[in-house]
Amino acid sequence: MFPAAVLIVDDDPQWAATLADALAQRGWQAICASEQEALELLDQLPWAAVLLDCHMPGPGGLELLRWLREHRPQVPVAMMSSHWELGHEQEAQRLGAALIWEKGPQGFSALLTWLEQHTSLPPALPAPSGEWSVPLLPDSHSLA
């Protein structure tokens, strides 16, 4: 059987892959998907958690969060964004996001703690050499 994994839904494939690599370094399986791919994957596999970008083309992260709360209410969801717009954070909380996370290094330890406390995932392994060893992205997408 497929072990429970973290589904990362983001329209930035580089960011999603970097985050997935960082989670893999800590012993967790993560799969990246676009919003459309996520709808298909959510019906096929068990998920320990969903990390969902708030701002994506199309219906967007808040609409996918609404769908998740209706169809997969047992799956914990963390909403993430590199820039929170007025009202979106409150709307995500109202819709049932268990964690609001700003993309970047500052909140990564909080994300790890949340995953350990709110999912069936085993405790995270320590980071190699205390830091990420994956190539990092510039600007707000860097998790150095």
N, CA, C and O atoms as CSV, one atom per row, in Angstrom:
chain,resi,resn,atom,element,x,y,z
A,1,MET,N,N,0.839,-1.190,0.000
A,1,MET,CA,C,0.000,0.000,0.000
A,1,MET,C,C,0.880,1.248,0.000
A,1,MET,O,O,1.965,1.247,0.582
A,2,PHE,N,N,0.424,2.283,-0.636
A,2,PHE,CA,C,1.117,3.558,-0.727
A,2,PHE,C,C,1.128,4.220,0.652
A,2,PHE,O,O,0.069,4.387,1.258
A,3,PRO,N,N,2.315,4.605,1.163
A,3,PRO,CA,C,2.348,5.276,2.459
A,3,PRO,C,C,1.762,6.679,2.346
A,3,PRO,O,O,1.854,7.320,1.299
A,4,ALA,N,N,1.167,7.140,3.424
A,4,ALA,CA,C,0.605,8.486,3.413
A,4,ALA,C,C,1.713,9.489,3.122
A,4,ALA,O,O,2.826,9.367,3.635
A,5,ALA,N,N,1.402,10.464,2.308
A,5,ALA,CA,C,2.378,11.450,1.877
A,5,ALA,C,C,1.769,12.841,1.985
A,5,ALA,O,O,0.578,13.000,2.252
A,6,VAL,N,N,2.607,13.832,1.775
A,6,VAL,CA,C,2.188,15.226,1.741
A,6,VAL,C,C,1.991,15.612,0.282
A,6,VAL,O,O,2.865,15.373,-0.551
A,7,LEU,N,N,0.854,16.205,-0.024
A,7,LEU,CA,C,0.577,16.698,-1.368
A,7,LEU,C,C,0.846,18.198,-1.374
A,7,LEU,O,O,0.243,18.945,-0.603
A,8,ILE,N,N,1.748,18.635,-2.242
A,8,ILE,CA,C,2.077,20.047,-2.384
A,8,ILE,C,C,1.406,20.552,-3.652
A,8,ILE,O,O,1.720,20.089,-4.748
A,9,VAL,N,N,0.486,21.499,-3.510
A,9,VAL,CA,C,-0.254,22.035,-4.647
A,9,VAL,C,C,0.177,23.484,-4.847
A,9,VAL,O,O,-0.107,24.354,-4.024
A,10,ASP,N,N,0.873,23.723,-5.964
A,10,ASP,CA,C,1.417,25.053,-6.214
A,10,ASP,C,C,1.584,25.236,-7.709
A,10,ASP,O,O,1.862,24.275,-8.426
A,11,ASP,N,N,1.416,26.466,-8.189
A,11,ASP,CA,C,1.594,26.737,-9.613
A,11,ASP,C,C,3.047,27.048,-9.954
A,11,ASP,O,O,3.367,27.299,-11.116
A,12,ASP,N,N,3.923,27.036,-8.963
A,12,ASP,CA,C,5.355,27.253,-9.180
A,12,ASP,C,C,6.071,25.915,-8.981
A,12,ASP,O,O,6.365,25.539,-7.846
A,13,PRO,N,N,6.356,25.191,-10.073
A,13,PRO,CA,C,6.943,23.860,-9.935
A,13,PRO,C,C,8.312,23.855,-9.261
A,13,PRO,O,O,8.648,22.896,-8.565
A,14,GLN,N,N,9.112,24.914,-9.455
A,14,GLN,CA,C,10.421,24.977,-8.792
A,14,GLN,C,C,10.264,25.062,-7.280
A,14,GLN,O,O,10.937,24.351,-6.534
A,15,TRP,N,N,9.381,25.926,-6.843
A,15,TRP,CA,C,9.137,26.069,-5.405
A,15,TRP,C,C,8.627,24.749,-4.844
A,15,TRP,O,O,9.131,24.276,-3.825
A,16,ALA,N,N,7.644,24.152,-5.489
A,16,ALA,CA,C,7.067,22.903,-4.996
A,16,ALA,C,C,8.120,21.805,-4.912
A,16,ALA,O,O,8.152,21.051,-3.939
A,17,ALA,N,N,8.979,21.708,-5.921
A,17,ALA,CA,C,10.032,20.680,-5.919
A,17,ALA,C,C,11.043,20.931,-4.806
A,17,ALA,O,O,11.504,19.985,-4.168
A,18,THR,N,N,11.391,22.183,-4.567
A,18,THR,CA,C,12.322,22.512,-3.484
A,18,THR,C,C,11.723,22.134,-2.135
A,18,THR,O,O,12.404,21.556,-1.288
A,19,LEU,N,N,10.464,22.456,-1.939
A,19,LEU,CA,C,9.787,22.102,-0.693
A,19,LEU,C,C,9.690,20.581,-0.549
A,19,LEU,O,O,9.912,20.051,0.539
A,20,ALA,N,N,9.363,19.884,-1.624
A,20,ALA,CA,C,9.288,18.417,-1.583
A,20,ALA,C,C,10.648,17.809,-1.242
A,20,ALA,O,O,10.727,16.856,-0.467
A,21,ASP,N,N,11.709,18.354,-1.815
A,21,ASP,CA,C,13.056,17.866,-1.505
A,21,ASP,C,C,13.395,18.094,-0.035
A,21,ASP,O,O,13.981,17.227,0.613
A,22,ALA,N,N,13.029,19.248,0.483
A,22,ALA,CA,C,13.309,19.545,1.897
A,22,ALA,C,C,12.542,18.591,2.813
A,22,ALA,O,O,13.076,18.149,3.831
A,23,LEU,N,N,11.311,18.274,2.466
A,23,LEU,CA,C,10.536,17.315,3.265
A,23,LEU,C,C,11.123,15.915,3.135
A,23,LEU,O,O,11.161,15.163,4.109
A,24,ALA,N,N,11.583,15.560,1.932
A,24,ALA,CA,C,12.194,14.245,1.719
A,24,ALA,C,C,13.472,14.098,2.552
A,24,ALA,O,O,13.762,13.016,3.062
A,25,GLN,N,N,14.226,15.180,2.685
A,25,GLN,CA,C,15.430,15.137,3.508
A,25,GLN,C,C,15.105,14.806,4.961
A,25,GLN,O,O,15.954,14.301,5.696
A,26,ARG,N,N,13.887,15.091,5.363
A,26,ARG,CA,C,13.468,14.810,6.734
A,26,ARG,C,C,12.703,13.495,6.838
A,26,ARG,O,O,12.113,13.194,7.876
A,27,GLY,N,N,12.714,12.710,5.754
A,27,GLY,CA,C,12.134,11.381,5.792
A,27,GLY,C,C,10.694,11.273,5.363
A,27,GLY,O,O,10.075,10.225,5.543
A,28,TRP,N,N,10.149,12.323,4.804
A,28,TRP,CA,C,8.743,12.302,4.397
A,28,TRP,C,C,8.622,12.285,2.886
A,28,TRP,O,O,9.427,12.889,2.178
A,29,GLN,N,N,7.611,11.589,2.403
A,29,GLN,CA,C,7.340,11.577,0.971
A,29,GLN,C,C,6.406,12.737,0.647
A,29,GLN,O,O,5.408,12.958,1.332
A,30,ALA,N,N,6.743,13.466,-0.397
A,30,ALA,CA,C,5.908,14.580,-0.852
A,30,ALA,C,C,5.767,14.500,-2.358
A,30,ALA,O,O,6.714,14.170,-3.071
A,31,ILE,N,N,4.585,14.803,-2.823
A,31,ILE,CA,C,4.287,14.781,-4.251
A,31,ILE,C,C,3.769,16.162,-4.639
A,31,ILE,O,O,2.926,16.735,-3.949
A,32,CYS,N,N,4.279,16.687,-5.745
A,32,CYS,CA,C,3.891,18.011,-6.226
A,32,CYS,C,C,2.827,17.881,-7.302
A,32,CYS,O,O,2.835,16.944,-8.100
A,33,ALA,N,N,1.909,18.845,-7.307
A,33,ALA,CA,C,0.840,18.813,-8.298
A,33,ALA,C,C,0.334,20.218,-8.577
A,33,ALA,O,O,0.416,21.109,-7.731
A,34,SER,N,N,-0.187,20.393,-9.779
A,34,SER,CA,C,-0.918,21.616,-10.096
A,34,SER,C,C,-2.308,21.484,-9.469
A,34,SER,O,O,-2.668,20.431,-8.942
A,35,GLU,N,N,-3.060,22.544,-9.534
A,35,GLU,CA,C,-4.416,22.509,-8.973
A,35,GLU,C,C,-5.262,21.421,-9.644
A,35,GLU,O,O,-5.957,20.674,-8.956
A,36,GLN,N,N,-5.213,21.324,-10.962
A,36,GLN,CA,C,-5.992,20.319,-11.685
A,36,GLN,C,C,-5.519,18.908,-11.360
A,36,GLN,O,O,-6.337,18.015,-11.140
A,37,GLU,N,N,-4.206,18.702,-11.329
A,37,GLU,CA,C,-3.663,17.385,-10.985
A,37,GLU,C,C,-4.057,16.990,-9.564
A,37,GLU,O,O,-4.309,15.818,-9.285
A,38,ALA,N,N,-4.107,17.970,-8.677
A,38,ALA,CA,C,-4.456,17.694,-7.278
A,38,ALA,C,C,-5.849,17.097,-7.159
A,38,ALA,O,O,-6.058,16.177,-6.368
A,39,LEU,N,N,-6.791,17.596,-7.919
A,39,LEU,CA,C,-8.159,17.061,-7.845
A,39,LEU,C,C,-8.188,15.581,-8.201
A,39,LEU,O,O,-8.934,14.810,-7.598
A,40,GLU,N,N,-7.381,15.184,-9.175
A,40,GLU,CA,C,-7.320,13.773,-9.544
A,40,GLU,C,C,-6.604,12.958,-8.469
A,40,GLU,O,O,-7.066,11.880,-8.096
A,41,LEU,N,N,-5.480,13.469,-7.971
A,41,LEU,CA,C,-4.688,12.736,-6.975
A,41,LEU,C,C,-5.430,12.587,-5.642
A,41,LEU,O,O,-5.281,11.575,-4.958
A,42,LEU,N,N,-6.211,13.575,-5.281
A,42,LEU,CA,C,-6.924,13.514,-3.998
A,42,LEU,C,C,-7.913,12.352,-3.963
A,42,LEU,O,O,-8.223,11.829,-2.893
A,43,ASP,N,N,-8.405,11.951,-5.126
A,43,ASP,CA,C,-9.334,10.818,-5.192
A,43,ASP,C,C,-8.622,9.474,-5.282
A,43,ASP,O,O,-9.257,8.438,-5.087
A,44,GLN,N,N,-7.317,9.460,-5.573
A,44,GLN,CA,C,-6.615,8.206,-5.836
A,44,GLN,C,C,-5.822,7.670,-4.659
A,44,GLN,O,O,-5.654,6.457,-4.533
A,45,LEU,N,N,-5.326,8.557,-3.788
A,45,LEU,CA,C,-4.375,8.140,-2.767
A,45,LEU,C,C,-4.727,8.727,-1.408
A,45,LEU,O,O,-5.392,9.759,-1.321
A,46,PRO,N,N,-4.269,8.052,-0.329
A,46,PRO,CA,C,-4.438,8.658,1.000
A,46,PRO,C,C,-3.378,9.746,1.200
A,46,PRO,O,O,-2.241,9.594,0.753
A,47,TRP,N,N,-3.740,10.820,1.856
A,47,TRP,CA,C,-2.813,11.931,2.067
A,47,TRP,C,C,-2.721,12.245,3.540
A,47,TRP,O,O,-3.732,12.324,4.238
A,48,ALA,N,N,-1.488,12.426,4.011
A,48,ALA,CA,C,-1.275,12.826,5.405
A,48,ALA,C,C,-1.624,14.294,5.582
A,48,ALA,O,O,-2.120,14.691,6.636
A,49,ALA,N,N,-1.370,15.104,4.562
A,49,ALA,CA,C,-1.652,16.539,4.611
A,49,ALA,C,C,-1.567,17.108,3.205
A,49,ALA,O,O,-0.986,16.504,2.302
A,50,VAL,N,N,-2.159,18.281,3.042
A,50,VAL,CA,C,-2.069,19.032,1.789
A,50,VAL,C,C,-1.490,20.400,2.116
A,50,VAL,O,O,-1.985,21.101,2.999
A,51,LEU,N,N,-0.428,20.774,1.389
A,51,LEU,CA,C,0.138,22.118,1.468
A,51,LEU,C,C,-0.326,22.842,0.217
A,51,LEU,O,O,0.048,22.473,-0.896
A,52,LEU,N,N,-1.129,23.856,0.398
A,52,LEU,CA,C,-1.896,24.446,-0.698
A,52,LEU,C,C,-1.554,25.923,-0.869
A,52,LEU,O,O,-1.706,26.715,0.060
A,53,ASP,N,N,-1.091,26.285,-2.066
A,53,ASP,CA,C,-0.813,27.683,-2.376
A,53,ASP,C,C,-2.130,28.437,-2.495
A,53,ASP,O,O,-3.072,27.965,-3.130
A,54,CYS,N,N,-2.184,29.600,-1.885
A,54,CYS,CA,C,-3.411,30.394,-1.927
A,54,CYS,C,C,-3.644,31.023,-3.295
A,54,CYS,O,O,-4.778,31.087,-3.768
A,55,HIS,N,N,-2.565,31.488,-3.931
A,55,HIS,CA,C,-2.693,32.233,-5.186
A,55,HIS,C,C,-2.210,31.395,-6.360
A,55,HIS,O,O,-1.010,31.212,-6.562
A,56,MET,N,N,-3.173,30.887,-7.133
A,56,MET,CA,C,-2.868,30.126,-8.342
A,56,MET,C,C,-3.823,30.575,-9.437
A,56,MET,O,O,-4.916,31.063,-9.148
A,57,PRO,N,N,-3.418,30.414,-10.692
A,57,PRO,CA,C,-4.343,30.731,-11.778
A,57,PRO,C,C,-5.572,29.826,-11.714
A,57,PRO,O,O,-5.533,28.751,-11.116
A,58,GLY,N,N,-6.628,30.261,-12.318
A,58,GLY,CA,C,-7.848,29.461,-12.287
A,58,GLY,C,C,-8.614,29.722,-11.015
A,58,GLY,O,O,-8.523,30.809,-10.445
A,59,PRO,N,N,-9.373,28.734,-10.560
A,59,PRO,CA,C,-10.181,28.941,-9.352
A,59,PRO,C,C,-9.340,29.330,-8.138
A,59,PRO,O,O,-9.789,30.123,-7.310
A,60,GLY,N,N,-8.135,28.789,-8.019
A,60,GLY,CA,C,-7.245,29.195,-6.944
A,60,GLY,C,C,-7.327,28.321,-5.714
A,60,GLY,O,O,-8.177,27.438,-5.596
A,61,GLY,N,N,-6.412,28.601,-4.802
A,61,GLY,CA,C,-6.264,27.792,-3.602
A,61,GLY,C,C,-7.453,27.818,-2.670
A,61,GLY,O,O,-7.780,26.799,-2.061
A,62,LEU,N,N,-8.115,28.972,-2.542
A,62,LEU,CA,C,-9.271,29.039,-1.641
A,62,LEU,C,C,-10.413,28.168,-2.143
A,62,LEU,O,O,-11.123,27.551,-1.349
A,63,GLU,N,N,-10.592,28.118,-3.464
A,63,GLU,CA,C,-11.640,27.245,-4.016
A,63,GLU,C,C,-11.287,25.775,-3.806
A,63,GLU,O,O,-12.163,24.969,-3.490
A,64,LEU,N,N,-10.023,25.421,-3.976
A,64,LEU,CA,C,-9.615,24.042,-3.725
A,64,LEU,C,C,-9.759,23.714,-2.242
A,64,LEU,O,O,-10.117,22.587,-1.899
A,65,LEU,N,N,-9.492,24.661,-1.365
A,65,LEU,CA,C,-9.705,24.443,0.066
A,65,LEU,C,C,-11.187,24.178,0.351
A,65,LEU,O,O,-11.515,23.292,1.139
A,66,ARG,N,N,-12.069,24.931,-0.277
A,66,ARG,CA,C,-13.518,24.668,-0.117
A,66,ARG,C,C,-13.846,23.241,-0.532
A,66,ARG,O,O,-14.572,22.535,0.167
A,67,TRP,N,N,-13.298,22.812,-1.693
A,67,TRP,CA,C,-13.537,21.451,-2.194
A,67,TRP,C,C,-13.009,20.423,-1.197
A,67,TRP,O,O,-13.687,19.438,-0.903
A,68,LEU,N,N,-11.810,20.646,-0.678
A,68,LEU,CA,C,-11.220,19.719,0.290
A,68,LEU,C,C,-12.076,19.603,1.542
A,68,LEU,O,O,-12.294,18.497,2.038
A,69,ARG,N,N,-12.558,20.706,2.053
A,69,ARG,CA,C,-13.362,20.661,3.278
A,69,ARG,C,C,-14.669,19.905,3.042
A,69,ARG,O,O,-15.183,19.256,3.953
A,70,GLU,N,N,-15.203,19.986,1.837
A,70,GLU,CA,C,-16.437,19.274,1.519
A,70,GLU,C,C,-16.206,17.790,1.237
A,70,GLU,O,O,-16.980,16.946,1.688
A,71,HIS,N,N,-15.149,17.469,0.496
A,71,HIS,CA,C,-14.925,16.101,0.028
A,71,HIS,C,C,-13.879,15.314,0.815
A,71,HIS,O,O,-13.937,14.084,0.833
A,72,ARG,N,N,-12.943,15.969,1.453
A,72,ARG,CA,C,-11.872,15.318,2.227
A,72,ARG,C,C,-11.649,16.057,3.545
A,72,ARG,O,O,-10.543,16.524,3.815
A,73,PRO,N,N,-12.699,16.164,4.370
A,73,PRO,CA,C,-12.572,16.972,5.602
A,73,PRO,C,C,-11.550,16.434,6.594
A,73,PRO,O,O,-11.084,17.180,7.456
A,74,GLN,N,N,-11.195,15.176,6.493
A,74,GLN,CA,C,-10.246,14.587,7.438
A,74,GLN,C,C,-8.790,14.931,7.123
A,74,GLN,O,O,-7.917,14.722,7.965
A,75,VAL,N,N,-8.513,15.452,5.933
A,75,VAL,CA,C,-7.138,15.756,5.531
A,75,VAL,C,C,-6.754,17.148,6.035
A,75,VAL,O,O,-7.404,18.131,5.681
A,76,PRO,N,N,-5.697,17.243,6.866
A,76,PRO,CA,C,-5.253,18.560,7.321
A,76,PRO,C,C,-4.680,19.372,6.160
A,76,PRO,O,O,-3.971,18.841,5.305
A,77,VAL,N,N,-4.999,20.667,6.143
A,77,VAL,CA,C,-4.553,21.545,5.063
A,77,VAL,C,C,-3.808,22.735,5.644
A,77,VAL,O,O,-4.285,23.400,6.564
A,78,ALA,N,N,-2.629,22.992,5.092
A,78,ALA,CA,C,-1.871,24.207,5.389
A,78,ALA,C,C,-1.907,25.080,4.142
A,78,ALA,O,O,-1.528,24.643,3.056
A,79,MET,N,N,-2.358,26.298,4.306
A,79,MET,CA,C,-2.358,27.254,3.197
A,79,MET,C,C,-1.051,28.024,3.237
A,79,MET,O,O,-0.584,28.420,4.305
A,80,MET,N,N,-0.458,28.234,2.059
A,80,MET,CA,C,0.798,28.969,1.975
A,80,MET,C,C,0.706,30.021,0.881
A,80,MET,O,O,-0.057,29.891,-0.077
A,81,SER,N,N,1.503,31.062,1.052
A,81,SER,CA,C,1.575,32.118,0.053
A,81,SER,C,C,2.857,32.893,0.268
A,81,SER,O,O,3.363,32.971,1.388
A,82,SER,N,N,3.385,33.466,-0.803
A,82,SER,CA,C,4.541,34.337,-0.655
A,82,SER,C,C,4.084,35.762,-0.364
A,82,SER,O,O,4.892,36.612,0.010
A,83,HIS,N,N,2.792,36.021,-0.537
A,83,HIS,CA,C,2.220,37.332,-0.205
A,83,HIS,C,C,0.731,37.149,0.095
A,83,HIS,O,O,-0.048,36.764,-0.776
A,84,TRP,N,N,0.364,37.425,1.307
A,84,TRP,CA,C,-1.042,37.302,1.706
A,84,TRP,C,C,-1.763,38.607,1.405
A,84,TRP,O,O,-1.329,39.680,1.824
A,85,GLU,N,N,-2.855,38.508,0.682
A,85,GLU,CA,C,-3.670,39.685,0.380
A,85,GLU,C,C,-4.707,39.865,1.475
A,85,GLU,O,O,-5.093,38.912,2.151
A,86,LEU,N,N,-5.147,41.098,1.634
A,86,LEU,CA,C,-6.116,41.440,2.660
A,86,LEU,C,C,-7.343,40.522,2.557
A,86,LEU,O,O,-7.973,40.429,1.503
A,87,GLY,N,N,-7.660,39.870,3.631
A,87,GLY,CA,C,-8.841,39.017,3.682
A,87,GLY,C,C,-8.612,37.556,3.331
A,87,GLY,O,O,-9.382,36.697,3.760
A,88,HIS,N,N,-7.574,37.251,2.561
A,88,HIS,CA,C,-7.358,35.855,2.155
A,88,HIS,C,C,-6.967,34.975,3.336
A,88,HIS,O,O,-7.425,33.836,3.433
A,89,GLU,N,N,-6.132,35.483,4.232
A,89,GLU,CA,C,-5.723,34.704,5.400
A,89,GLU,C,C,-6.931,34.378,6.273
A,89,GLU,O,O,-7.091,33.242,6.720
A,90,GLN,N,N,-7.776,35.375,6.512
A,90,GLN,CA,C,-8.978,35.152,7.313
A,90,GLN,C,C,-9.940,34.183,6.624
A,90,GLN,O,O,-10.561,33.347,7.281
A,91,GLU,N,N,-10.060,34.295,5.312
A,91,GLU,CA,C,-10.942,33.388,4.567
A,91,GLU,C,C,-10.424,31.957,4.632
A,91,GLU,O,O,-11.208,31.020,4.786
A,92,ALA,N,N,-9.104,31.781,4.517
A,92,ALA,CA,C,-8.516,30.444,4.607
A,92,ALA,C,C,-8.783,29.847,5.991
A,92,ALA,O,O,-9.117,28.667,6.097
A,93,GLN,N,N,-8.642,30.637,7.037
A,93,GLN,CA,C,-8.928,30.149,8.386
A,93,GLN,C,C,-10.404,29.804,8.530
A,93,GLN,O,O,-10.748,28.775,9.111
A,94,ARG,N,N,-11.275,30.658,8.007
A,94,ARG,CA,C,-12.719,30.405,8.089
A,94,ARG,C,C,-13.097,29.111,7.368
A,94,ARG,O,O,-13.990,28.386,7.806
A,95,LEU,N,N,-12.408,28.829,6.259
A,95,LEU,CA,C,-12.697,27.622,5.485
A,95,LEU,C,C,-12.068,26.362,6.076
A,95,LEU,O,O,-12.314,25.258,5.589
A,96,GLY,N,N,-11.262,26.521,7.115
A,96,GLY,CA,C,-10.738,25.340,7.792
A,96,GLY,C,C,-9.280,25.028,7.581
A,96,GLY,O,O,-8.845,23.921,7.898
A,97,ALA,N,N,-8.499,25.965,7.053
A,97,ALA,CA,C,-7.065,25.726,6.961
A,97,ALA,C,C,-6.510,25.621,8.379
A,97,ALA,O,O,-6.759,26.483,9.221
A,98,ALA,N,N,-5.759,24.561,8.626
A,98,ALA,CA,C,-5.219,24.326,9.964
A,98,ALA,C,C,-3.959,25.130,10.221
A,98,ALA,O,O,-3.583,25.334,11.376
A,99,LEU,N,N,-3.296,25.592,9.163
A,99,LEU,CA,C,-2.082,26.387,9.303
A,99,LEU,C,C,-2.036,27.387,8.165
A,99,LEU,O,O,-2.327,27.054,7.017
A,100,ILE,N,N,-1.666,28.620,8.495
A,100,ILE,CA,C,-1.419,29.651,7.497
A,100,ILE,C,C,0.085,29.875,7.505
A,100,ILE,O,O,0.662,30.236,8.530
A,101,TRP,N,N,0.720,29.656,6.349
A,101,TRP,CA,C,2.181,29.679,6.288
A,101,TRP,C,C,2.645,30.606,5.184
A,101,TRP,O,O,2.184,30.503,4.047
A,102,GLU,N,N,3.564,31.521,5.514
A,102,GLU,CA,C,4.181,32.360,4.500
A,102,GLU,C,C,5.401,31.639,3.960
A,102,GLU,O,O,6.281,31.242,4.723
A,103,LYS,N,N,5.456,31.470,2.654
A,103,LYS,CA,C,6.569,30.764,2.021
A,103,LYS,C,C,7.889,31.427,2.402
A,103,LYS,O,O,8.008,32.652,2.387
A,104,GLY,N,N,8.850,30.626,2.735
A,104,GLY,CA,C,10.165,31.147,3.054
A,104,GLY,C,C,10.756,30.454,4.257
A,104,GLY,O,O,10.104,29.625,4.892
A,105,PRO,N,N,11.979,30.792,4.567
A,105,PRO,CA,C,12.700,30.085,5.629
A,105,PRO,C,C,12.173,30.354,7.030
A,105,PRO,O,O,12.304,29.503,7.910
A,106,GLN,N,N,11.583,31.516,7.251
A,106,GLN,CA,C,11.191,31.892,8.595
A,106,GLN,C,C,10.179,30.924,9.207
A,106,GLN,O,O,10.250,30.634,10.401
A,107,GLY,N,N,9.264,30.435,8.426
A,107,GLY,CA,C,8.215,29.596,8.972
A,107,GLY,C,C,8.391,28.107,8.750
A,107,GLY,O,O,7.501,27.324,9.080
A,108,PHE,N,N,9.543,27.698,8.185
A,108,PHE,CA,C,9.691,26.294,7.842
A,108,PHE,C,C,9.668,25.389,9.066
A,108,PHE,O,O,9.075,24.311,9.017
A,109,SER,N,N,10.300,25.801,10.164
A,109,SER,CA,C,10.276,24.960,11.365
A,109,SER,C,C,8.860,24.839,11.909
A,109,SER,O,O,8.487,23.793,12.439
A,110,ALA,N,N,8.062,25.905,11.781
A,110,ALA,CA,C,6.661,25.835,12.213
A,110,ALA,C,C,5.885,24.839,11.340
A,110,ALA,O,O,5.023,24.116,11.840
A,111,LEU,N,N,6.188,24.805,10.049
A,111,LEU,CA,C,5.547,23.841,9.156
A,111,LEU,C,C,5.910,22.416,9.560
A,111,LEU,O,O,5.041,21.546,9.601
A,112,LEU,N,N,7.189,22.170,9.860
A,112,LEU,CA,C,7.613,20.836,10.293
A,112,LEU,C,C,6.899,20.420,11.572
A,112,LEU,O,O,6.418,19.293,11.683
A,113,THR,N,N,6.831,21.326,12.529
A,113,THR,CA,C,6.146,21.034,13.792
A,113,THR,C,C,4.681,20.724,13.537
A,113,THR,O,O,4.139,19.776,14.105
A,114,TRP,N,N,4.033,21.517,12.686
A,114,TRP,CA,C,2.617,21.285,12.373
A,114,TRP,C,C,2.427,19.913,11.724
A,114,TRP,O,O,1.496,19.189,12.076
A,115,LEU,N,N,3.297,19.551,10.784
A,115,LEU,CA,C,3.183,18.241,10.141
A,115,LEU,C,C,3.332,17.110,11.160
A,115,LEU,O,O,2.605,16.118,11.095
A,116,GLU,N,N,4.259,17.252,12.089
A,116,GLU,CA,C,4.447,16.222,13.117
A,116,GLU,C,C,3.238,16.114,14.041
A,116,GLU,O,O,2.868,15.013,14.449
A,117,GLN,N,N,2.623,17.244,14.374
A,117,GLN,CA,C,1.541,17.258,15.347
A,117,GLN,C,C,0.163,16.964,14.766
A,117,GLN,O,O,-0.718,16.496,15.487
A,118,HIS,N,N,-0.040,17.229,13.485
A,118,HIS,CA,C,-1.383,17.133,12.915
A,118,HIS,C,C,-1.545,16.085,11.825
A,118,HIS,O,O,-2.562,16.059,11.132
A,119,THR,N,N,-0.547,15.222,11.672
A,119,THR,CA,C,-0.641,14.188,10.643
A,119,THR,C,C,-0.199,12.851,11.223
A,119,THR,O,O,0.234,12.766,12.372
A,120,SER,N,N,-0.314,11.832,10.419
A,120,SER,CA,C,0.145,10.497,10.811
A,120,SER,C,C,1.605,10.270,10.423
A,120,SER,O,O,2.097,9.145,10.516
A,121,LEU,N,N,2.298,11.313,9.994
A,121,LEU,CA,C,3.695,11.181,9.585
A,121,LEU,C,C,4.576,10.923,10.806
A,121,LEU,O,O,4.283,11.416,11.896
A,122,PRO,N,N,5.648,10.160,10.632
A,122,PRO,CA,C,6.595,9.969,11.739
A,122,PRO,C,C,7.340,11.275,11.999
A,122,PRO,O,O,7.303,12.182,11.167
A,123,PRO,N,N,8.015,11.383,13.140
A,123,PRO,CA,C,8.795,12.599,13.405
A,123,PRO,C,C,9.807,12.861,12.302
A,123,PRO,O,O,10.340,11.931,11.696
A,124,ALA,N,N,10.063,14.131,12.050
A,124,ALA,CA,C,11.011,14.507,11.002
A,124,ALA,C,C,12.423,14.131,11.395
A,124,ALA,O,O,12.807,14.217,12.562
A,125,LEU,N,N,13.187,13.714,10.404
A,125,LEU,CA,C,14.615,13.491,10.606
A,125,LEU,C,C,15.308,14.848,10.692
A,125,LEU,O,O,14.807,15.829,10.143
A,126,PRO,N,N,16.446,14.921,11.368
A,126,PRO,CA,C,17.175,16.198,11.372
A,126,PRO,C,C,17.665,16.534,9.971
A,126,PRO,O,O,17.947,15.646,9.166
A,127,ALA,N,N,17.760,17.812,9.698
A,127,ALA,CA,C,18.241,18.254,8.387
A,127,ALA,C,C,19.705,17.871,8.235
A,127,ALA,O,O,20.462,17.949,9.203
A,128,PRO,N,N,20.121,17.459,7.039
A,128,PRO,CA,C,21.533,17.162,6.810
A,128,PRO,C,C,22.381,18.387,7.110
A,128,PRO,O,O,22.106,19.473,6.598
A,129,SER,N,N,23.397,18.225,7.926
A,129,SER,CA,C,24.303,19.322,8.300
A,129,SER,C,C,23.562,20.505,8.894
A,129,SER,O,O,24.087,21.619,8.910
A,130,GLY,N,N,22.351,20.280,9.381
A,130,GLY,CA,C,21.580,21.354,9.991
A,130,GLY,C,C,20.940,22.306,8.999
A,130,GLY,O,O,20.257,23.243,9.412
A,131,GLU,N,N,21.137,22.100,7.704
A,131,GLU,CA,C,20.579,22.989,6.678
A,131,GLU,C,C,20.028,22.150,5.532
A,131,GLU,O,O,20.276,20.947,5.452
A,132,TRP,N,N,19.289,22.793,4.659
A,132,TRP,CA,C,18.845,22.111,3.452
A,132,TRP,C,C,20.047,21.888,2.567
A,132,TRP,O,O,20.925,22.747,2.481
A,133,SER,N,N,20.100,20.748,1.909
A,133,SER,CA,C,21.188,20.510,0.965
A,133,SER,C,C,20.692,20.545,-0.474
A,133,SER,O,O,21.437,20.212,-1.396
A,134,VAL,N,N,19.438,20.947,-0.671
A,134,VAL,CA,C,18.903,21.042,-2.031
A,134,VAL,C,C,19.232,22.418,-2.608
A,134,VAL,O,O,19.451,23.366,-1.854
A,135,PRO,N,N,19.269,22.536,-3.937
A,135,PRO,CA,C,19.474,23.862,-4.519
A,135,PRO,C,C,18.330,24.778,-4.081
A,135,PRO,O,O,17.163,24.388,-4.099
A,136,LEU,N,N,18.680,25.973,-3.699
A,136,LEU,CA,C,17.676,26.897,-3.196
A,136,LEU,C,C,17.290,27.907,-4.255
A,136,LEU,O,O,18.081,28.245,-5.136
A,137,LEU,N,N,16.060,28.381,-4.155
A,137,LEU,CA,C,15.552,29.357,-5.096
A,137,LEU,C,C,15.798,30.758,-4.563
A,137,LEU,O,O,15.872,30.948,-3.349
A,138,PRO,N,N,15.926,31.744,-5.446
A,138,PRO,CA,C,16.169,33.107,-4.993
A,138,PRO,C,C,14.911,33.756,-4.417
A,138,PRO,O,O,13.809,33.215,-4.519
A,139,ASP,N,N,15.100,34.907,-3.821
A,139,ASP,CA,C,14.039,35.765,-3.333
A,139,ASP,C,C,13.212,35.095,-2.254
A,139,ASP,O,O,13.742,34.363,-1.419
A,140,SER,N,N,11.901,35.348,-2.272
A,140,SER,CA,C,11.031,34.854,-1.204
A,140,SER,C,C,10.845,33.353,-1.273
A,140,SER,O,O,10.320,32.761,-0.330
A,141,HIS,N,N,11.259,32.718,-2.359
A,141,HIS,CA,C,11.102,31.282,-2.464
A,141,HIS,C,C,12.263,30.518,-1.861
A,141,HIS,O,O,12.240,29.288,-1.831
A,142,SER,N,N,13.272,31.214,-1.383
A,142,SER,CA,C,14.426,30.537,-0.817
A,142,SER,C,C,14.122,30.076,0.596
A,142,SER,O,O,13.531,30.814,1.384
A,143,LEU,N,N,14.522,28.874,0.909
A,143,LEU,CA,C,14.309,28.328,2.247
A,143,LEU,C,C,15.633,28.107,2.950
A,143,LEU,O,O,15.724,27.250,3.829
A,144,ALA,N,N,16.658,28.855,2.588
A,144,ALA,CA,C,17.992,28.691,3.184
A,144,ALA,C,C,17.964,28.984,4.662
A,144,ALA,O,O,18.995,28.897,5.329
